[in-house]
Every structure is written in structure tokens, then in C-alpha cells.
Amino acid sequence: MIDLNSYEMSSSEKRIFYLALVVFAVFVSLVFYRNIFFAVVIIPFVGRIKAYVVEELIERRKRAFLVQFKDELFVLSTAIGAGRSMKDAIGESIEGLKEIHGENCILAQQLEYAYERMERGGENDVAVLNELGIASGMEDVVDFVAVYSICKKTGASLILAINKAAGVIIDKMSIDNEIREIAKRKESECMVILAMPVLIIMFLNLCSPEYISPLYTTFTGRMLMTAAIAGNVGIYGLIKRITRIEI
């Protein structure tokens, strides 16, 4: 099972990341120091920046996984209502997921592996699905597997349980989307304010370079520029922490 709490960048993603990082470092070096060689200062922070990007990619993949899982629940409900077992319902749903979310659908890949273990390996469906829930690291998936296990043991209505689970996920996604939209608007407003000092420096460099030349030619000026960069980075981190809300 693919652990959704970890992420390994592909070769193309690494190339894009390092290219973007070099461009950003050169841009900051030219704007704040008028010297391209100051771009090397970013090297000690490459690991931390990469970890931040990977964290963002993990969050994006988890959101996509939850959408896919919601669609999967509706397919399972239909198949089980037609008399299919959980194993057969999962097997039949894989192609449908790929049609909706593409061949690279991560949930379809997970379910293919789970189906192979149940079909050819003869493993217990609850155990396999439980492993899927743990690998996803998502509360909704873990709870669904727990509900399925209870329904299987007690003979309760699995269709009703699946529909309830799908309804809860849809409600959660709706609330999450509303909060995310509000947070994005506030984040955009903050980013505009954050970009203003950079735009002012660029404007002065173009229109009156001699006016701010002391910032580039004196030790005190370079320290002020460095403090401005550190302040922007700190503010950006604070903005991301404030606008990151878990549901």
C-alpha cells in the first residue's frame, strides 16, 4: 500500500523544483543585493524548502484521495445493493474510478493491489481494507473500514452504512471547501501586502537607483535588506499557519 503521509518527488518534479528555486534565488539576489552571487545563500535552506513543498504535495494528494474515496463509496453502494460482495464490488469499481479520475488515480492503484490480495492471495477483506485505511492516514477511510467490519460481524445494513459514510464525507468536503475559499481570499490579500516592499524596491531601482544605492553599497544597507528578506519569509510562514485549518 502507498503511504499517503510520505511523498517522493519524481524526476520531472525535482527538475521543476530546482529550476524554480534557482530562478527565485537569482531574482531575490538581484533585487535585494544587485549581485547574482548572493543566490548561493539559499543553499543551506534547500532541504527545508523541499520539505515544505513535499508537505504541500502530500496535502494536495490527500484531498484528491478523499474526493476519489467519496466517489468509490457511491459505486460500492450500488454494487453491494445488486448483491455483490465487497471484494467483487471493489474489483468492478476500479475501471470506473479510472474513467472519472484518470489512469493515475491513486485510489484505483490502491484498490487494484487490495483486490489482487483478496482474489489471488485469499486474504481477509477486512484486514486488507484496514491496511488501506492505515496507509491513507485519513480518519474517514479508517472509520469506514471499522463500520464495514462491524456490519459484517453483526449483519447490519452495509448499504445504509456506506451511504451515511458518503454523506458525512460530502458534508465535510463542503465545509472544508468553504473554509478553504475564505482562507485563500485572506491569503491572497496578505500576499499582496507582502509583495509591496519588493515592488517598491524594484520601482526605485528602475526610476531612481541612486536614491537607494546606500542599501546596496554599505554594510548597514545590506543588513537592512537581509532583515527585509527574513521578515518577508517569517510573515509568509505565519500567513500559511493561520490559513491552514484542519477539519
N, C-alpha and C positions, 0 to 999 in steps of 0.2 A: 504493500500500500504506500502511496505517496504521502509523505508527511507535509501537510499544508502549513505547518508552523516553520518550515525551513524552505529556502529557495536558493537554487544555484543558477546564476546568470548563464545564458547561452553565449556562444562565441560572438554572435552578432550584437547581443545586448551589451557585452563587455566592450566591444569596439565603439558602440554608440556612447556608452558611459564615459569612457576615457577620452574620446574626441570632444564630447560636450564639456568635460572637466577641463581639458586643455584650453578650449575656446574661452570658457568662463574665467580661468586663471589669467590668461593673457589680457582679457578685457579689463578685469579688475586691476591688474598690474599697470596697464597703460593709463586708465582713468585716475587712479589714486596715487601713482608713483611716476608716471611718464617714463617708465623703464620696464621693458619686457622681461628682464631677468628676475624681477621680483615675483614672477609667476611660480618660481620653484618653491616659494614659501608654502604653497598649498600641499606639497608632497607629504609632510607629516600627518596631514588630515585626510588623506585619500581613503584610508581604511574606515574612518568614522563616517565619511560622506557615503561610501559604498554601502556600509551597514544601514544607513538611513534610507538609501534608495531601495535596498533589498526589503526593508521593513514596509515601505510603501507598496512594493510589488506584491508582498505577501497579503497585505490588506486588500489590495485590488483583486487578487486571485480568490480570496475568501468570499468577497462579495459576489463574484461571478459564480462561485461554487454554490452559494446559498440560493441564488436565482435558479440554477440548474436543479438543485435538490427540490425546490418548490415544484418545478415542472415535473420532476420524476414522481413526486407523490401523487399527482393527478393521474399520471399514466398507470402507476401501481394500483390506485383505487379502481380504475376501470378494468384492469386485467384481473385483479383479485375478485371483483364483482362478477366477472364472467366465469369464475371457477378455477382460475389459475392458482398454482402455488406461488409462494414468494420467489422461489428460485426461477420458475418459468416466467413470472411477471418481470423479473429483473432482466432476464435474457431477452425478452421481447421488447423491452423499453430502450435498450442500448441504441439501436439504429434510429429510433425516434428522437432521442436526445442529440445524436449527431446531426440529424437533419435540422433541428432547431438551433443548436449552438455551434455547429461546425465539427469537423473531424477531430480537432484538437480539444474538444470538450473534456475537461479534466474529470468530471464525474463519470462520463461514459468510459473513460480509461480505467477508473477505479472499479466500476461495476463489471467491466469485462474480466478483470482479474478476479474479482469476487465470484463471478459466475463460473469461471473455469475451476476455481477451488471447490465450489459446491457441486458442479456437474461431473468433473473428472476425478477430483480428489475425494468426493463424498463427504466433505466437511459439513458440520452443522451450520445451518444458515444463520442462526442467532450469533454463534461465535464469530463467523466471518463478518457479519454486519457490525458487530460490536467492535471488531478491529478497525473497520472502516470509520466508525464514529470516533474512535480514539485518534486515528491518523488525521482526521479532519480537524480535530481540536475545536469543534463547534458544538455548542450546547444543544442546539436544535436537533442535530443529527444524533447525538448521544441519547437525548430524550426520546426520539422516535424509536431507536433500537430498543430502549428499555420498555417502551409501550408495546412494541411488537412482541417482545419476549413474554410480557405479562398476558397479552391477548392469546398468544399461542398456548400458554400453560393453563389459562382459565377458560378458554373458549369464548372470550368476549368478542364483540363485533370489531374485526380488524378494519373494515371499510370505514366505519364511523370514526375509529381512532385516527386513520390516515387523513380523512377529511378535516378532522379537528386540528391535526398537526399542520396541515397545509394552510388552514385558516389562520392559525397563530403566526406562522411564518409570514404570510401575506400582510397581516396587521403589523408585525414587527418591521417588515421591509418598508411599509408605507410610512410609519413613524420615523424610521431611520432616514428615508429619502427626504422627508420634510425638514428634519433637523439638519441633514447634510446640506440642503439647499440654503437654509438660513446661515449656516456656518460658512459656506462658500461665499455668500454675499459679503459677510463681515470680513472674511479673509481677503477678498478682493479689495475692499475698502482700505484695509490695513496695508496691503501690498502697494497700493497707490501712494500712500503716505510714506512707506518705506523707500519707494523709488525716487521720491522727490529730491533728497540730498544728492543722489547720483546724477539725476537730470540737471540739477543746478550746477554741479561741478563740471559736467560736460558742456553746459551752456557757457559758463565762464571761460572754459578752455578754448572754446570756439570764438567767442566775442571779445574777451579781454584776458588773454593768457598772462599778461604781465601783472594783472591785478592779484592773481592767486599764486604767482610764481614762488613766493616765500614758502608756501606749503610743500613745494617740491624741492626746494634748494636748501632748506635749513633742517636741522635735526628736530627742532620743535615742530615744524610743519609736518615732517614725516610721522612723528609720533601722533599728531592730531589726526592725520589720515588713517593711521593704523587703528586708532581708537574709534574712528568713524566706521571702519570695516567691522571691528569687533562688536560695536554697538548694533549695527545692522544685523549681524549674524545672531546676536543674542535676542534681539526683538523678533526676528523671524522664528527662532526656536520657541519663543514664548507664544507667538501667534498660533503656531502649529499645536502646541499643548492645549491652548484654550479652546481651539476649534475642533479638537479631536474628542468626540463624545461617544462613549460606548453605550449601546442599547442592551 
